[in-house]
Amino acid sequence: MSLQNQFEQAVADSKNLPERPDNMTLLKLYGLYKQASAGDADGERPGFTDMIGRAKYDAWDALKGVSQEDAMQQYVDLIADLKG
């Protein structure tokens, strides 16, 4: 199975985890997903009134320079860990 297929399966699996991950793990998943699917963060960082948007942007921006393939693999591995 290709990495792209593994990634797509992990994205599907993320919706059926045995328990909801904590917020830090959710942010990591979000950042890895965005890095894997869109590459380095772009656009404006949301303003201070949008705390959730800011946290999500920062989680993505923290992965700047990580290749899309590496981000996919990290996402796949993290979902595998969360599935138990």
C-alpha positions as CSV (number, residue, x, y, z in Angstrom):
1,M,0.0,0.0,0.0
2,S,1.4,3.4,-1.0
3,L,2.1,6.1,1.6
4,Q,-0.7,8.2,0.1
5,N,-3.2,5.3,0.5
6,Q,-2.0,4.7,4.1
7,F,-2.5,8.4,4.8
8,E,-6.0,8.4,3.3
9,Q,-6.8,5.4,5.4
10,A,-5.4,7.0,8.6
11,V,-7.6,10.1,7.9
12,A,-10.6,7.9,7.7
13,D,-9.5,6.0,10.8
14,S,-9.1,9.3,12.7
15,K,-12.9,9.7,12.6
16,N,-13.4,6.4,14.4
17,L,-10.9,6.4,17.2
18,P,-11.8,4.5,20.4
19,E,-11.6,7.8,22.4
20,R,-11.2,11.5,21.5
21,P,-7.6,12.6,21.7
22,D,-6.6,15.5,24.0
23,N,-6.4,19.0,22.5
24,M,-2.6,18.9,22.1
25,T,-2.9,15.6,20.1
26,L,-5.7,17.0,18.0
27,L,-3.6,20.1,17.2
28,K,-0.6,17.8,16.3
29,L,-2.9,15.8,14.0
30,Y,-4.3,19.0,12.4
31,G,-0.8,20.3,11.8
32,L,0.4,17.1,10.3
33,Y,-2.7,16.8,8.1
34,K,-2.2,20.4,6.8
35,Q,1.5,19.9,6.2
36,A,0.9,16.6,4.4
37,S,-1.9,17.9,2.2
38,A,-0.9,21.5,1.6
39,G,2.8,21.9,2.5
40,D,4.2,24.7,4.6
41,A,1.8,27.1,6.3
42,D,0.8,30.1,4.3
43,G,-1.6,33.0,4.7
44,E,-2.0,35.3,7.7
45,R,-1.9,34.1,11.3
46,P,-5.4,34.6,12.8
47,G,-5.8,37.5,15.2
48,F,-5.7,37.1,18.9
49,T,-9.5,37.0,19.1
50,D,-9.5,33.7,17.2
51,M,-7.8,31.5,19.8
52,I,-8.7,28.2,18.1
53,G,-7.7,29.4,14.7
54,R,-4.4,30.7,16.1
55,A,-3.6,27.5,17.8
56,K,-4.3,25.5,14.7
57,Y,-2.2,27.8,12.5
58,D,0.7,27.6,15.0
59,A,0.5,23.8,15.1
60,W,0.8,23.8,11.3
61,D,3.5,26.5,11.1
62,A,5.6,24.5,13.6
63,L,6.0,21.9,10.9
64,K,7.5,24.3,8.4
65,G,10.2,22.5,6.3
66,V,8.9,19.0,7.0
67,S,8.3,17.2,3.7
68,Q,4.8,16.3,2.8
69,E,5.9,12.6,2.8
70,D,7.4,12.8,6.3
71,A,4.2,14.6,7.6
72,M,2.1,11.8,6.0
73,Q,4.2,9.1,7.7
74,Q,4.0,10.9,11.1
75,Y,0.2,11.2,10.8
76,V,-0.1,7.5,9.9
77,D,2.1,6.5,12.8
78,L,0.2,8.8,15.3
79,I,-3.2,7.4,14.2
80,A,-1.9,3.9,14.6
81,D,-0.7,4.7,18.1
82,L,-4.1,6.2,19.0
83,K,-6.0,3.2,17.6
84,G,-4.1,1.1,20.1
